[in-house]
Amino acid sequence: MWRALGRAKVPAVKEPVGLMRSDGKRPDGLTQIPWQAGKCMTWDVTVTDTLAESYLPATSSSGGSAAEGAANRKELKYQALARTHTFIPLAFETFGPINSKGVLFLNQLGRRLTANTGDLRETVFLFQRLSVTIQRFNAVCFNGSFCDNNNRPN
């Protein structure tokens, strides 16, 4: 997200100091210029496992439900921050769905990228880069689930 914002000429910082919650956690990033309605935008990203046992009843009947649930939890965590900043929860599922507010934000960002580069495909490229990132994450997680034959527990 930080890299895409930079390409769109929107200066941003990762894990901004001073925007901590009472438990010391802070959002993933913050724009240094107003994003919307005169407020700087802050975002926090999470990836949920579409096939996790706790999500399976919902995800098997409604695509994207794990992402929407995760986004709602993010909004609750950062509700105090939303008074002074535009807060965007970005929740991705491992099989691709993205929460609705996240999709709206990504489309806005894609339009800003297009405005800067002149390439009408920027939004598509942004979604492709995010998809590849999640696929890489899935591969690392999948690979990490195997035991190393040389270090088998006794």
N, C-alpha and C positions, 0 to 999 in steps of 0.2 A: 504494500500500500504506500509506504513511504517513497519508494522509488517511482511509482506511477504518479504520485502527487508532484514529485520533483520534475518529472518529464512534462507535467501540465503547468509548470511554472508556479506552483503553489508551494511556498516554503513550509516545511514541516519538520518537527523533531520527533525522535523516537523516545518512548517512555519519559515524558516530560516531568522534570523535577517540579515539585510544588503542587501537583494535581493529585496528591495521594488521598486515598480514603482513610478512614479511621484505623483500618487494619494494615496500613502501609502499602497496599496494592495501588497501582496506578495504571491508567489506560496505556494502550500500545503506542499511541501517537497523538500529536496535536498540530494543527495548522497554525502558522505564525501570522496569518492574515485572516480576516473574517471570511467564512465560507458561505454563510446564509444568515439573513436577518441581522447583520452586524455582529454576529457571534463567530468566534473561532470554532473550528470543528475538532472534535476528539473522537477517536475510534478505538475499539477493542475487538480483537479477532479471536474466534474459537473454532475448533474443528470437532464435530461430534461423530461418533461411529454409528453409521446408519443401522448396523446389525447388532448393536449392543443389546443385551437382554432387556435392559430397562426401557429402551426406545422401541423395541420390536413390535409391541402391540400397536403403537401409533404409526410407525413408519410403514408397516405392512398394509395399512388401510389408507394412509394419507401421505403422499410424497412430500418431503420437506418439513414434516412435523417436528423432527428432532432439531432441525436448524431453527425453526420458529421458537421452539421451547427454550433453546439455548440463548437466542437473542433476547427473549423476554427476561430470562434470568440476568443477563448482562445489564439490561436496562434497569432492573431493580438494584443491582449492585452499584450502579453509577447514577442513581436518580438525583443525588445532591449535585453532582456535576452538571446535570442537564439544565439546571437553573441558570447557569452562567455561560454554558457552551452548547453548541449543537453536538449531541452525542449520537454516534452511529455504531450500533452493534453489527458486527460482521460475523455471521455464523454459517459455517460450511458443513455439509455432511460429507462423509468419506466417499459416497457414491455420487456426489455432484450437486444436490440441491443447495440453494443459498436462501437465507431468510429474505422476506420481501423488502424490508428497509435497506438491506444490504444490496439487493439488486438495483433498487432505485438510485442509491449512492453510486454504485459502479457505473450505471448508465450516465449519470451526471459527470462523473470523472472521465468517462470515455468521450463525452461531448467536449469537455475542456481539452482533452488530449487532441482531439480532431481540430479544434480551433487553433491550437498551437502548431500542429504539424501539417495540417491541411489534408491528412490522410483519412478518408472516410471509414477505413477499416480499424481504427484505433480501439473502438469499443470491443470489437470481436477479438482483437489481439489481446486486450486486457483480460477478457474472460478465458482465452486460451492459456495465457501465462498462469492464471490462477488455477486452472484445471491441471496443468502440468505439475505445478507445485504440490497440489493435493495428491496426484498420482505418485509423485516421488515420496511424499510422506507415507502413503499407503505401502509402498514397496519397502521402505525402511522398517515400518512396523511389522509387516508380514515377515520379512527376513529375520527380524529380531525375535520372532516367536519360535524359531527352531533352536533345538539344543545343539551345541557343538559336541561332536562325538568324542573329541579329545578331552573335554572338560565335563563329562557326564557326572551328575551327582551319584554318590555311592549309596 
